[in-house]
Amino acid sequence: MTEARLSRSVQDALRQHGAFVFKVHGSEYMIAGLPDLIVCYQGQFFGLELKLPGNKTSPRQEYIGEKIQLAGGQWAIVHSVAEALSIVLPDFPAERPSHIRQ
């Protein structure tokens, strides 16, 4: 699976559950390190950084994640659709991953 396919799958799944979600497309006009997906669900803000197994976040992505957390949002590294759903949906049956950052 590619990161682009993971992104589309996560977006589709979250939208099916009523979340507002959009993909951040980086450019010279955007802040470097923004999460791949911005999600709002039931009044909560989530920044989801999508990574395929073995890929790591950059220091800048970690920095932006910390800023999101300090502002009261949630930031997480996501490797699958199930993981994204378990982070955003409070009643999703999967366990919340240990690396979620709240």
Long-range contacts (C-beta under 8 A, 24 or more apart in sequence): 1-52, 2-52, 3-36, 3-50, 3-51, 3-52, 3-55, 6-50, 6-52, 6-78, 6-79, 6-80, 6-81, 7-36, 7-37, 7-50, 9-81, 10-37, 10-48, 10-50, 10-78, 10-81, 10-84, 11-37, 13-81, 13-84, 13-85, 14-39, 14-41, 14-84, 14-85, 14-88, 17-41, 17-85, 17-88, 17-89, 19-88, 31-64, 32-60, 32-64, 33-58, 33-60, 33-61, 33-63, 33-64, 34-64, 35-61, 35-64, 35-65, 35-68, 35-75, 37-78, 37-84, 39-88, 41-88, 41-89, 42-90, 44-73, 44-74, 44-88, 45-72, 45-73, 45-74, 46-73, 46-74, 46-75, 46-76, 46-87, 46-88, 47-73, 47-74, 47-75, 47-76, 48-75, 48-76, 48-78, 48-84, 48-87, 48-88, 49-75, 49-76, 49-77, 49-78, 50-78, 50-79, 51-77, 51-78, 51-79, 52-79, 53-79, 65-101, 69-101, 69-102, 74-100, 74-101, 74-102, 75-101, 76-100, 76-101
